[in-house]
């Protein structure tokens, strides 16, 4: 699968975010970071013709760039991939390439948690919108799906540059024509709302000349 057409959208988002770095030289903390995650996904709806538990799989990843405007708030652009497969025939299923933009809030900062408690452990809230380019196995075309995302990220600081984190994100598809088995949901091509959850682990690397990233400042 050629991912370049989708990665270019992430590149544009990252360029917009990183463009703000030029004006961030006087900041007391680093603002920009790159994140990569992988994990399992759990389909929720629609559930026609599938056993949901059999479609839970370790077939998703995400690459994201995050820019923190302050210690409390920032923005994140991401590219993500999910592959749902029929457990009885792995040639049948649906692949989803997604790009999106989210707002990010540092929960510890918002709640004024004591620095001694959040020096190495953090919690971020993120929410936003995206668009998925879904390729079902039953047809040669692409289903374009708008979606809404909301999630939480728990962080553990390993050093001043690298953090390990776990994330749980709920993705709501506004309309989709094909199910997780790659088959058309309705013979008359009526769309249905859908949803799934990503449960991920990942690594964050922060960039900048300052000692601390915004998450830990």
JOJO-V729691 format. One record per backbone hydrogen bond with DSSP energy under -0.5 kcal/mol. NH is the residue of the N-H (numbers start at 1). CO is the residue of the C=O. If there is no record, write none. Layout:
nh=NH co=CO
nh=NH co=CO
//
This chain:
nh=3 co=1
nh=6 co=3
nh=7 co=3
nh=8 co=4
nh=9 co=6
nh=10 co=6
nh=11 co=7
nh=12 co=8
nh=13 co=9
nh=14 co=10
nh=15 co=11
nh=16 co=12
nh=17 co=13
nh=18 co=14
nh=19 co=15
nh=20 co=17
nh=21 co=18
nh=22 co=19
nh=23 co=20
nh=24 co=21
nh=27 co=24
nh=30 co=212
nh=32 co=207
nh=33 co=66
nh=34 co=205
nh=35 co=64
nh=36 co=203
nh=37 co=62
nh=38 co=201
nh=39 co=60
nh=40 co=199
nh=41 co=57
nh=42 co=197
nh=44 co=195
nh=45 co=195
nh=50 co=47
nh=52 co=50
nh=54 co=51
nh=55 co=51
nh=55 co=52
nh=56 co=53
nh=57 co=41
nh=57 co=55
nh=59 co=57
nh=60 co=39
nh=61 co=81
nh=62 co=37
nh=63 co=79
nh=64 co=35
nh=65 co=77
nh=66 co=33
nh=67 co=75
nh=68 co=31
nh=69 co=67
nh=69 co=73
nh=70 co=73
nh=74 co=104
nh=75 co=67
nh=76 co=102
nh=77 co=65
nh=78 co=100
nh=79 co=63
nh=80 co=98
nh=81 co=61
nh=82 co=96
nh=83 co=59
nh=84 co=94
nh=86 co=89
nh=86 co=92
nh=89 co=86
nh=92 co=89
nh=94 co=84
nh=95 co=135
nh=96 co=82
nh=97 co=95
nh=97 co=133
nh=98 co=80
nh=98 co=96
nh=99 co=131
nh=100 co=78
nh=101 co=129
nh=102 co=76
nh=103 co=127
nh=104 co=74
nh=105 co=125
nh=106 co=72
nh=107 co=105
nh=107 co=123
nh=108 co=123
nh=110 co=106
nh=111 co=107
nh=112 co=109
nh=113 co=108
nh=117 co=114
nh=118 co=114
nh=119 co=115
nh=122 co=155
nh=124 co=153
nh=125 co=105
nh=126 co=151
nh=127 co=103
nh=128 co=149
nh=129 co=101
nh=130 co=147
nh=131 co=99
nh=132 co=145
nh=133 co=97
nh=134 co=132
nh=134 co=143
nh=135 co=95
nh=136 co=134
nh=137 co=93
nh=138 co=182
nh=139 co=136
nh=143 co=134
nh=144 co=142
nh=145 co=132
nh=145 co=143
nh=147 co=130
nh=148 co=172
nh=149 co=128
nh=150 co=170
nh=151 co=126
nh=152 co=168
nh=153 co=124
nh=154 co=166
nh=155 co=122
nh=156 co=164
nh=157 co=120
nh=158 co=162
nh=159 co=162
nh=163 co=204
nh=164 co=156
nh=165 co=202
nh=166 co=154
nh=167 co=200
nh=168 co=152
nh=169 co=198
nh=170 co=150
nh=171 co=169
nh=171 co=196
nh=172 co=148
nh=172 co=170
nh=173 co=171
nh=173 co=194
nh=174 co=146
nh=174 co=172
nh=175 co=146
nh=176 co=192
nh=179 co=183
nh=182 co=179
nh=185 co=177
nh=189 co=186
nh=192 co=176
nh=194 co=173
nh=195 co=45
nh=196 co=171
nh=197 co=42
nh=198 co=169
nh=199 co=40
nh=200 co=167
nh=200 co=198
nh=201 co=38
nh=202 co=165
nh=203 co=36
nh=204 co=163
nh=205 co=34
nh=206 co=161
nh=207 co=32
nh=214 co=30
nh=216 co=213
nh=217 co=213
nh=217 co=214
//
